[in-house]
């Protein structure tokens, strides 16, 4: 069992007990209590925001040259890497994910801080083209206080993708981790707090404020001192945040849900496509915004491909995230497992045929955990709710198609537009099809390959704005 921090959260540069209601954090593998953390209250948010505004305006931070600010980010990245094993164990206990995945997420967070530091050191202002006998220049300045609200599925990586560019831009950050999984975000807060202290910088530049979205998240979004909002989560909440941001006339980036298609053309490499489709939906137990949850297979290959897929899915090893042979770990919470089960029951009611899975695994090993078997369903029309609504679990819907025009129309017939996977040997077809699909990211013969250097965002109900990429810092600054 990893070391669980004391009941303290980071408020205005100080570690203390939150004044909100207690949050019970549990291990999804067996339902056991990890610890109790008292949430932040609206009053805590107000205190943190006021201290953050003072910290962002302090000359020691405001006037710090970019290369000095970059040094702070490099140091945070180094500390994350040094403590990757401990952070991984803590995140596995809190989210249920496998240790392999949580270690990769911790190292990804370290890389995010380092990449952002390098981008900061090389960022330039611009002399814009003169249209007369004068010089014009475009510069960038901090926004001030930034609100960052993240989900429970990949806490430390999502946290880094908002904290690093916000600090690089010269801002202070109010981070709200998900109520179900606050522990690794608080641990990251301790590392950032340590570096700020070592550099004699204002420690109120970061507050970590766990709690319910409708309480803590709402207080952050509506606070008059918060000048930008970064949110990753559900589309309904994202719309509410967009309305609040519009009322305040502040920018917001929204990385929301998805119902991403994966496409197996008639010329696809079978082994490559099978491995990629399974990884796209069943890694992270399907708890990923980009999960490839709608599988379109050309009619000429549908029966053979789906038949082999089902045989392989049945062999996936379900177990606790701490077990080295686990391929599908428990879901994050028993309530979420029940929601996934309800979605599969709805698919059955709509006429769906469950080819494998469709239930919690049996046996003493699974009795107290939030487990659900990897599931494949077919025989459903595109109009079925399970084909249109995000399930956020290990549930794949298999569909057949006949020609490309039909495929594009059906793949795009979704309120979402986050990601897509295409499996084919034909490079021209891949390029043509990828350009026609409405998605922020298209993978060709791979899936869920990410890089902090590559911009990421969605279309339609999948979001607004871009994270990552070389210009990630500019999104957290004002242009003058």
C-alpha positions in Angstrom: 0.0 0.0 0.0 1.5 3.4 -0.9 1.9 6.1 1.7 -1.4 8.1 1.8 -1.0 11.8 2.6 -2.6 13.3 5.7 -6.0 15.1 5.5 -4.6 18.3 4.1 -5.2 20.2 0.9 -3.2 23.1 -0.6 -5.0 26.4 0.0 -3.3 29.7 -0.8 0.2 28.3 -0.4 -0.5 26.4 2.9 -1.3 22.8 3.6 -4.3 22.4 5.9 -7.6 20.6 6.3 -10.3 21.9 3.9 -13.4 23.4 5.4 -15.8 21.5 3.2 -17.4 18.1 3.6 -15.3 14.9 3.9 -14.4 12.9 0.8 -14.0 9.1 1.2 -11.4 7.9 -1.3 -11.6 4.1 -1.9 -9.5 1.5 -3.7 -11.6 0.3 -6.7 -10.0 -3.1 -6.6 -11.5 -4.1 -3.3 -13.7 -1.2 -2.1 -11.4 -0.5 0.9 -11.1 2.9 2.4 -7.8 4.6 1.5 -8.3 7.9 3.4 -10.7 10.7 4.0 -9.9 14.2 2.7 -11.9 17.2 3.6 -13.0 19.1 0.5 -12.4 22.8 -0.2 -15.3 25.1 0.5 -16.3 28.2 -1.5 -14.7 30.2 1.2 -11.4 28.3 0.7 -11.7 28.9 -3.1 -12.1 32.7 -2.4 -9.1 32.7 -0.1 -7.0 30.8 -2.7 -8.1 33.0 -5.5 -7.2 36.2 -3.7 -3.8 34.8 -2.6 -3.2 33.6 -6.2 -3.9 37.1 -7.6 -1.3 38.5 -5.2 1.2 35.8 -6.0 0.8 36.3 -9.8 1.3 40.1 -9.4 4.3 39.8 -7.1 7.4 41.2 -8.7 9.4 38.1 -7.8 7.2 36.1 -10.1 5.8 38.7 -12.5 9.2 39.9 -13.5 11.0 36.6 -13.5 12.8 36.1 -16.9 11.5 33.2 -19.0 14.6 31.1 -18.6 14.4 31.4 -14.8 10.7 30.4 -14.9 11.7 27.5 -17.2 14.2 26.4 -14.6 11.3 26.0 -12.1 9.4 23.8 -14.6 12.5 21.7 -15.3 12.9 21.1 -11.6 9.3 20.0 -11.2 9.7 17.6 -14.1 12.8 16.1 -12.5 11.0 15.6 -9.1 8.1 13.9 -10.8 10.4 11.5 -12.6 12.4 10.8 -9.3 9.1 9.9 -7.5 7.4 8.2 -10.5 7.1 4.8 -8.7 5.5 6.4 -5.6 3.2 8.5 -7.7 2.3 5.5 -9.8 1.4 3.4 -6.7 -0.7 6.2 -5.3 -2.6 6.7 -8.5 -3.2 3.0 -8.9 -4.7 2.8 -5.4 -6.9 5.8 -6.1 -8.1 5.1 -9.7 -7.6 1.3 -10.0 -5.4 1.6 -13.2 -2.6 -0.7 -13.8 0.8 0.2 -12.5 2.2 0.2 -16.0 -0.3 2.8 -17.1 0.0 5.0 -14.0 3.8 5.0 -14.3 3.5 6.0 -17.9 1.1 8.8 -16.9 3.6 10.1 -14.3 6.5 10.1 -16.8 4.2 11.8 -19.3 3.6 14.6 -16.7 7.3 14.9 -16.2 7.8 15.2 -19.9 5.0 17.9 -20.1 6.8 20.1 -17.6 10.1 19.7 -19.5 8.6 20.3 -22.9 6.8 23.4 -21.6 10.0 24.7 -20.1 11.8 24.3 -23.5 9.0 26.0 -25.3 9.1 28.8 -22.8 12.9 29.3 -23.3 12.5 29.5 -27.0 9.3 31.5 -27.2 9.6 34.8 -29.0 7.7 38.1 -29.3 7.1 39.3 -32.9 7.9 42.4 -34.9 4.9 42.6 -37.1 5.2 43.9 -40.7 5.4 47.7 -40.9 2.9 49.5 -43.0 4.6 52.9 -42.5 7.6 54.7 -40.8 7.1 53.0 -37.5 7.8 49.8 -35.6 5.0 47.5 -34.4 5.5 44.7 -31.9 3.3 41.9 -30.5 4.0 40.7 -27.0 2.4 38.3 -24.6 1.5 38.8 -20.9 0.1 36.7 -18.1 -3.7 36.4 -17.6 -3.3 36.3 -13.8 -5.3 33.5 -12.1 -6.3 30.4 -14.1 -8.8 27.8 -13.1 -8.0 24.2 -14.0 -10.7 21.5 -13.5 -9.8 17.9 -14.3 -11.5 14.5 -14.4 -10.7 11.3 -12.6 -9.4 9.1 -15.4 -5.8 10.4 -15.9 -5.2 12.9 -13.1 -1.5 13.6 -13.0 -1.1 13.8 -16.8 -4.2 16.1 -17.2 -3.0 18.2 -14.3 0.4 18.7 -15.9 -1.1 19.7 -19.2 -2.8 22.7 -17.5 -0.4 23.6 -14.6 2.8 23.6 -16.7 1.7 26.0 -19.5 -0.2 28.2 -17.0 2.9 28.7 -14.8 5.0 29.1 -17.9 2.7 31.9 -19.0 3.3 33.7 -15.6 0.0 32.8 -14.0 -1.2 31.3 -10.8 -3.4 28.2 -10.8 -6.4 27.0 -8.9 -6.6 23.2 -9.6 -9.7 21.2 -8.9 -9.1 17.5 -9.1 -12.0 15.1 -9.4 -13.8 14.2 -6.1 -13.2 10.5 -6.6 -9.5 10.7 -7.3 -7.8 13.6 -5.4 -4.7 11.9 -4.0 -2.2 12.0 -6.9 -3.1 15.7 -7.7 -2.4 16.5 -4.1 0.9 14.7 -4.3 1.8 16.7 -7.4 0.8 19.8 -5.5 3.4 18.9 -2.8 6.1 18.7 -5.4 5.2 22.0 -7.0 4.9 23.6 -3.6 8.4 22.3 -2.7 10.0 23.7 -5.8 8.3 27.1 -5.3 9.6 27.2 -1.8 13.1 26.2 -2.8 13.1 29.0 -5.4 11.7 31.5 -2.9 8.7 32.1 -5.1 5.2 32.7 -3.8 3.8 29.3 -2.8 0.2 30.5 -3.5 0.9 30.2 -7.2 -0.8 26.8 -6.9 -3.7 25.7 -4.9 -5.2 22.2 -5.1 -8.9 22.2 -4.2 -10.7 18.9 -4.3 -14.4 18.7 -4.0 -17.7 18.4 -5.9 -17.9 20.1 -9.2 -21.1 21.9 -8.4 -19.5 23.4 -5.3 -15.8 23.8 -5.7 -15.7 23.8 -9.5 -18.6 26.3 -9.7 -16.8 28.6 -7.2 -13.6 28.6 -9.3 -15.4 29.2 -12.6 -17.5 32.1 -11.2 -14.8 33.8 -9.1 -14.2 37.3 -10.4 -10.4 37.0 -10.1 -10.3 33.9 -12.3 -9.4 35.1 -15.8 -9.2 31.8 -17.7 -10.7 28.3 -17.3 -9.4 25.0 -18.5 -11.8 22.1 -18.2 -11.6 18.4 -19.1 -14.7 16.4 -18.5 -18.3 15.8 -19.6 -20.1 17.8 -22.3 -23.0 18.9 -20.1 -20.7 20.4 -17.5 -18.6 21.9 -20.3 -21.6 23.8 -21.7 -22.3 25.2 -18.2 -18.7 26.3 -17.9 -18.8 27.9 -21.3 -21.9 29.9 -20.3 -20.3 31.1 -17.1 -17.1 32.1 -19.0 -19.2 34.0 -21.6 -20.9 35.9 -18.8 -17.5 36.9 -17.5 -16.0 37.4 -21.0 -13.0 35.2 -20.1 -11.5 32.5 -22.4 -12.2 28.8 -21.7 -10.8 25.6 -23.2 -13.0 22.6 -23.0 -11.8 19.1 -23.7 -15.0 17.0 -23.5 -16.5 13.6 -24.4 -16.3 11.4 -27.4 -17.8 8.4 -29.2 -14.9 7.8 -31.5 -15.1 5.5 -34.5 -12.4 3.0 -35.4 -12.5 1.8 -39.0 -11.2 -1.5 -40.4 -11.1 -1.3 -44.2 -11.2 -4.4 -46.4 -7.4 -4.2 -47.0 -6.4 -3.8 -43.3 -3.6 -5.9 -41.7 -5.6 -8.2 -39.5 -3.2 -8.6 -36.6 -2.4 -4.9 -36.5 -6.0 -3.9 -36.6 -7.1 -6.5 -33.9 -4.4 -5.3 -31.5 -5.1 -1.6 -32.2 -8.9 -1.9 -31.9 -8.6 -3.8 -28.6 -6.1 -1.3 -27.2 -8.2 1.6 -28.3 -11.2 0.5 -26.3 -10.0 -1.8 -23.5 -6.9 0.0 -22.3 -7.7 2.2 -19.3 -10.8 -0.1 -19.0 -12.4 2.1 -21.6 -12.2 5.1 -19.3 -10.8 7.5 -21.9 -12.3 10.4 -23.8 -10.8 9.1 -27.0 -11.8 5.4 -26.5 -12.5 3.8 -29.9 -16.0 2.7 -28.8 -17.7 2.4 -32.3 -16.1 -0.2 -34.5 -16.9 -0.1 -38.3 -15.7 -3.2 -40.2 -16.1 -3.6 -44.0 -18.9 -6.1 -44.7 -16.6 -8.4 -46.6 -14.5 -9.0 -43.4 -17.1 -8.4 -40.7 -17.8 -11.9 -39.6 -14.3 -13.2 -39.6 -12.8 -10.1 -38.0 -15.4 -9.7 -35.2 -15.3 -13.4 -34.5 -11.6 -13.3 -34.0 -11.9 -10.1 -32.0 -14.4 -11.7 -29.6 -12.2 -14.7 -29.1 -9.3 -12.5 -28.1 -11.3 -10.2 -25.9 -12.5 -13.3 -23.9 -8.9 -14.0 -23.1 -8.1 -10.6 -21.7 -7.0 -10.8 -18.1 -9.1 -8.9 -15.6 -7.7 -8.1 -12.2 -6.3 -5.4 -9.8 -4.0 -2.8 -11.1 -1.3 -3.9 -8.9 -1.1 -7.4 -10.6 1.6 -7.5 -13.3 -0.5 -9.7 -15.6 -3.7 -7.5 -15.5 -4.8 -6.2 -18.8 -8.2 -4.8 -17.8 -8.3 -3.2 -14.4 -11.3 -2.2 -12.3 -13.4 0.8 -13.1 -12.7 3.9 -10.9 -15.7 3.6 -8.6 -18.6 1.1 -7.9 -21.1 3.8 -8.9 -19.4 4.1 -12.3 -19.3 0.3 -12.8 -23.1 0.3 -12.2 -23.6 3.0 -14.8 -21.6 1.0 -17.3 -23.7 -2.1 -16.5 -26.9 -0.1 -17.0 -25.7 1.0 -20.4 -25.1 -2.6 -21.5 -28.6 -3.6 -20.1 -30.0 -0.8 -22.2 -28.2 -2.1 -25.3 -29.8 -5.5 -24.7 -33.2 -3.9 -24.4 -32.7 -2.1 -27.7 -32.0 -5.5 -29.4 -28.2 -5.7 -29.1 -26.4 -9.0 -29.0 -23.8 -9.3 -26.4 -21.0 -11.3 -28.0 -18.8 -11.4 -24.9 -18.7 -9.8 -21.4 -21.8 -7.9 -20.5 -21.4 -8.6 -16.7 -19.2 -8.2 -13.7 -16.7 -11.1 -13.5 -17.5 -13.9 -11.0 -15.3 -15.2 -8.2 -14.0 -14.2 -4.8 -11.2 -12.2 -6.3 -13.7 -9.7 -7.8 -16.4 -9.7 -5.2 -15.7 -6.4 -3.6 -14.1 -4.5 -6.6 -15.6 -2.3 -9.3 -14.9 -4.8 -12.1 -16.6 -5.2 -15.4 -15.8 -7.6 -18.2 -14.6 -6.3 -21.5 -17.7 -6.3 -23.7 -18.5 -6.5 -27.4 -22.0 -5.8 -28.7 -23.4 -6.0 -32.2 -26.8 -6.2 -34.1 -27.7 -2.6 -33.2 -28.7 0.3 -35.5 -26.7 3.5 -35.4 -29.7 5.1 -33.7 -29.3 3.0 -30.6 -28.3 5.0 -27.5 -25.3 2.8 -26.9 -24.1 3.8 -30.3 -24.5 7.5 -29.7 -23.8 8.1 -26.0 -20.5 7.9 -24.3 -20.3 5.0 -21.9 -16.7 5.5 -20.6 -16.2 1.8 -19.9 -14.9 -1.3 -21.6 -17.8 -1.6 -24.1 -17.3 -1.8 -27.8 -20.2 -1.7 -30.4 -19.4 -3.5 -33.7 -21.0 -2.3 -36.9 -20.5 -3.2 -40.6 -20.4 -1.0 -43.6 -20.4 -1.4 -47.4 -18.8 1.7 -49.0 -16.8 4.7 -48.1 -19.5 7.3 -48.6 -21.8 5.4 -46.3 -19.1 4.9 -43.8 -18.2 8.6 -43.6 -21.8 9.6 -43.2 -22.3 7.2 -40.4 -19.0 7.9 -38.6 -19.8 11.6 -38.7 -23.4 11.1 -37.6 -22.5 11.9 -34.0 -22.6 15.0 -31.8 -19.0 14.2 -30.9 -15.8 14.7 -32.9 -12.8 13.9 -30.8 -10.8 11.0 -32.4 -10.8 8.3 -35.0 -8.7 5.3 -35.9 -8.3 4.0 -39.5 -6.7 0.6 -40.3 -5.6 0.1 -43.9 -2.6 -0.7 -46.1 -3.7 2.0 -48.6 -2.0 5.3 -47.8 -4.1 7.3 -50.2 -7.3 5.9 -48.9 -6.1 6.6 -45.3 -5.4 10.2 -46.2 -8.6 10.7 -48.1 -10.7 9.1 -45.3 -8.9 10.8 -42.5 -9.6 14.2 -44.1 -13.3 13.4 -44.4 -13.9 12.3 -40.8 -14.9 15.0 -38.4 -12.5 14.5 -35.5 -9.8 16.5 -33.8 -7.3 13.6 -34.0 -7.1 10.8 -36.6 -4.7 7.9 -36.1 -3.6 5.7 -39.0 -2.7 2.1 -38.1 -2.3 3.0 -34.5 -4.4 4.4 -31.6 -4.0 6.4 -28.5 -0.4 7.5 -29.4 0.0 10.9 -27.8 2.7 13.6 -27.6 2.8 16.8 -25.7 4.3 18.4 -28.9 1.1 17.6 -30.9 -1.9 19.9 -30.4 -5.0 18.1 -29.1 -8.7 19.1 -29.2 -12.1 18.2 -30.4 -14.9 19.2 -32.8 -18.6 19.6 -32.2 -19.6 18.5 -28.7 -16.1 17.2 -28.0 -14.8 20.5 -27.1 -13.5 24.0 -27.7 -9.9 25.1 -28.0 -6.6 23.2 -28.1 -4.2 21.8 -25.5 -0.6 20.7 -26.0 1.7 21.7 -28.9 4.4 24.3 -29.2 1.9 27.2 -28.7 0.4 25.7 -25.5 1.8 28.6 -23.4 0.1 31.3 -25.5 -3.3 30.0 -24.6 -2.6 31.0 -21.1 -1.5 34.6 -22.0 -2.9 37.8 -23.3 -1.6 39.2 -26.5 -0.7 42.9 -26.5 
